[in-house]
Amino acid sequence: MEEIKLQRDYLKKYNKPFVISGPCSAETQEQLMETAIALADTGNVDMLRAGIWKPRTRPGTFEGIGKEGLKWMTNAKKETGLPVTVEVANADHIEHALNAEIDVLWIGAKTTVNPFSMQEIADSLKGTNAKVLVKNPINPSLSLWLGAIERLENVGVNVLGVIHRGFTEFGDKIYRNNPMWQIPIELMMNRPDLAVINDPSHICGNRTMLQEVAQKAMDLNFDGIMLEVHRDPDNAWSDAMQQVTPQRFHEIISGLNIRKEKGENQQAPEDLHEYRRKIDELDKELLSIISKRMDVVRNIGKYKKSHNTSVLQKARWETIINRTLELSDKFDLNPEFIKIILKAIHDESIDIQEKILNG
């Protein structure tokens, strides 16, 4: 088998995303093999994935078949010729996976968020030739994500790339995990050497939005896609709602519009176009955040009406101003510019609450 190469500069030679696919969980040898063969037949997959150990949020759900599934993965690899990847979360997982000659290890969001776990994994991988993909932490923190990568690099691990699977946000009604596109964009600007793989399955939590999210990742110049595929999604043992059939997987990947790389003489305009596209996405995120803030403002207005409280709270406003100006200095932003924005938001908040009190 050809050596696995996932570095961004290598993948950019090809006008296609690097595609990782397979079931959320390896359930039985037959289920895994049948799904793997069907995926290989589509011609759209570059690496086979399956969960062997599943870090479920609550007990009582299927937590993975365990190390027995590693044999199934290696058998699927022999049958299809596809390299394979599994999630690892501790030193024991790593030992078993490396002994089974798993090609690439991925580290999940619930592990990436914990520096103690990441250091244990890093220490276990020291001196190995392991190839690793790092999912973003469940918390929306670029520092945690970069910290996990750096811990691996500090012990000599050749980190190949990262997986963007979205971030946990209480009350989100659209996504299972909010993509918060500005965070992977910032990571790409900090670490342009790392391949960035998008995981629409975990972002969406359903089948209906997969194409849309995958396309947005391609529009933002991501390097690959990870999609969960099952031979019989409705009867999957874990995350059934976000898995698709091999046929639907083929339709999604084939339907992606991949932006072609331009010639060197057109590189400057292309770079400008890329920056503008990122600005557009960040503007959407700004509007989304402002909208959520105004929802909170409305709730406060209802509270003030029921408790006969005045709209303007001078001490609270001064606290907000002082705190925000301190943060503006931390983020290297012009304080006067921030005061203008904050005043406009505050004025709109007062108008909203006055309408509620007098409505």
N, C-alpha and C positions, 0 to 999 in steps of 0.2 A: 504494500500500500504506500502511496506517495506520502511524504512527510506533511503533517498538518501545519498549515500556515494561515494564521488569522490576523497578522499585523495589518494595520490600516493601509500602509503604503503598498503592501502586497495585494490586498483586495481591490484597491483602486485601479489596478491594471485591467479589471474585468467590468464590463458594463452590465452587471447583475448583482443582486444582493446575495450574500452568503446566507443560506437557509438551513436552520436547525429545526427539526420537527420530530414528532413522535408522541406517544400517549403521555398524559399527566403522570400516570402510574403504570408500572409493569405489574399486571394483575396475574396473568398466567403465561406460560411459555407460548401457548398457541395464540393468545391475544396479541402478544408482543410481536411474534414472528409474522403473523398475518398482516398486521398493521405496517411493519417494516417493509415487507415485500411490496405491498400496495403503494407505499410511499416511494420506494425505489423505482417502481414502474412508471411513476409520473415524470421522472427525470428532473424534478424541481427541487430535490433535497440534497444537501451537501453533508449533513451529519444527522445521525439518529440520536434522539434524546428519550429518556424515560426516568421517572422517579423511582428509586429503589428504597430510599429512606424518605418518608414524608413528614416534615415538621408541621403537623396539624395544630391549629389554634386551640382546639378543645379536644379532650380525650373522648374515646368512644367511636371515632371515625377511623377509616382505613389509614394506617400509618406506614404503609409500604410493606413489600414482601420481604425486605431485608437482603442480606448478602447472597441468598440463593438466586436472586434476580440478576446478579452480575454474570452468572453462567448463561442466562438467557440472552443478555446483551451481547456477549462474545459470540454466541451462536448466530444471532441476527447479523452481526458484523461479518461473519464468515459467509453467510448465505447471500447478503446483499452487496458486500464490498464497501459498505458505508462505515466511516469512523463513528465512534459512539461517545456519548457524554452522559454523566450522571451527577446528581447533586451530592455534595459531602458537607457534613456539619461538625465533624470532630476527628480526632486522630485515628480512631478505630475505623471509621468510614474510609479514610484516606488509605490506610494500610490495605484493606480489602480491595479497594478499587484499583490501586496500583498493582497489586499482585495479580489481579484479573486482566491487566493490561488495557484498562479503559483509556481511551485516547486523550480525552479532555475532561477535567473536573470543573463543575461550576459550583459557586458558593452562593447560597440563597439569601434573600433579603432579611430573613429573621436571624441569620448568622452574621451578616455584614454589619448589622446595627450594633453588635456587641464586641467591643475591642478585646475583651478577654478571650472570647471564642476565636476571634481572628488571629490573635497572637498564638493560641494553641495550634491552629491550623498552619500558620506560618512556620512554627517550630517543627511541626510534623513533616512539612514539605522541604525543609532545609536539606540541601545536598541531593535532591532528586531532580529529574528532568521533567517534572510535571508541567503540563500545559493547563492554564487556569482562566476561567471567565468569572467575573465578579458582578453579581447582581447589585443594583442599588439598594441601600438600606430601606426598611419600611418607613423610617422617618425622613422627611424632606430636608436632608442635610448633605450638602456637597462635601463638607469636611469629613463626615463619617465615611463617605464613599471613597474619597481620596485616601483617607487614613487606612482603610482596609487594603487598598492597592499597595500603598507604601510599605505596610507591614510585610507583605509578600515579597516585594522587591528588595527589602532590607536583608532578607535571608537568601537572596539569589534566585528567587523564582522568576521565571520569564513570563510575566503576566501578558496574556495575549489580548485581552479585551474586557469589555464590560457589557452587561445586559441591563437595559432600561425596562423595568416592569411596572413603573408607576409607584406612587407613594400613598400610604394610608392616610385618609382624611375623613374625620368623623362627619357624617351627614351628607357626603357626596351622593347625589342622586343619579348621576350620569355614568360614572365609572366605578368599577370595583376598586381600582387604585388610580387616583388622579395622575395623569401623565406629567403634569407640571413641566412642560417641555423646556422651560428656561434652565432647569437644573442640568439635564444632559447636554444642553447647548453650552452651558458654562464649563462643564467637564471637557467637552471637545475642544474648547478654547484653551483650557489649562493643559490638557494632555492630547494634543493632536496626533500623537503616535499610536494611541489605543484604538482598536476597532470597537465600534459601538453597535450592539445588536439590540433591536427593539423587540419587545415581547407583548404583542397586542392581546394575547390570550389573558394574561394577568391584569393588564390595564382595563380591558373591557369587562371581563367576567361573564360575557355572553357571546353568542355567535354573530349577532346582528351588526356589530360595529367593527369587526376585525378588519375588513377591507379598508374602511375609512382611516383607522389608526395606522395600519401598515403603510398606506399611501402617504400619510402625513410624515411618517418616519423617512420614507424615500425622498419626499420633497425637502426634508431637512438634512439630506445628505448622510443619513445613517448608513452603516455598512452591511447590515444584515437584518434578518427577521427570524424570530423563534415562535413557532406556532404549535399548539397542542392538537394532535390528530389521533383519532381512535377509530377502530373498525366499526364500532357501534356506540357512538357518543352518548345516546340517551341512557344507556345502561352502564356507563363507566362508573367505576368504584369511587372516583374522586373528581371533583370539578367538572361534572358532566355538561353543565350549561355552556362552558367556554370551549369545548372541544368540537372539532368538525370531522367529517368523513374525509378519506383521502381524495375523493373526487372534488369536494368543496375546497379543500386545501389547494388542489391543482388550479382551480378557477381563481382563487384569491391571488396566488403567486403569479400566474400567467397574466392576470389583469392589472398588475402593478405597472404604472408609468415610470420608467427609470430614466432619470435625466442623464443625457450623454455628457461625457467629459469633452470640453472644448480644446482646441489646439492652443499651443503656447502663445501664439500671437493674439489670442482672445482671452488670455487668462485674467488680465486686470478687470475687464468688464464682468467676467464670470465671478470673480471674488466679490465685486461690489454687489452683484445680484444675490449672492449667497448671504451677505451681511443684511441686505434689505429683507430677505425672506425671514431671517432670524428676528429682525425687528418686528415684522408683521406678527409673528407668533408670540413674541413677548408683549406686544400691544394687546393681543387677545387675552393673555394671562392677566395683564393689568386691569382690563375691563371686568374680567371674571372676579378678580379679588375685590374691586370697588363695588361690584354688584352684591357680593356676599357681605361686605361691610355695611351697605345700606340696608340689607335685610336685618342685621343686628340693630341698626339705628331705629328701624320701624318697631322692633320688639321693645326697645327702650322707650320709644314714644308711647306705646300701649301701657307700659308699666307706669310712666309718669302721669298718664291720663287717669289711670285707676287709683293712683295715690295722690292726685292733685298736686303734682310737683312741677315747678317751672321748667321751661325748656332749657334756658341758658344756665349752666353751672360754671361760674367763672373760675373757681379753683380747679375744677376738673380740666377745663380748657387750658389753663396755664400749665398744668402738669403734662398734658399731651404735647403742648408746644415745646416745653423744655426737654422732655424725653426724646422727642423726634429730632430736635436740633442736635442733641448729643449723638444720636444714631447717624445723622447725616454726616457728621464729621468722621465717624468711624468708617462709613462707606465712601468717603471721599466725594461727597456731594455738596454743591454750593448751598449753604444754609438759607440764603435769600430765595433761591429757587424753590427749595423745599417748603418754606413758609408760604409762598404763593399757592403752591399745590394744596397744602394742608388747609389754608384758609378757604379755598374754593370748596374742598370736601366738607369742611365744617359748616359753611354757609348752606350748602345743599342739605346737610343733615338737619340743621335748624328748620329749614323750610319743610322738610318731610315730617318732622315731629310736630310743628305748628299745625299742619294740616290734620294730623291725627288728633291732637288735642281739641281742635275747633271743628272737627268734622262731625 
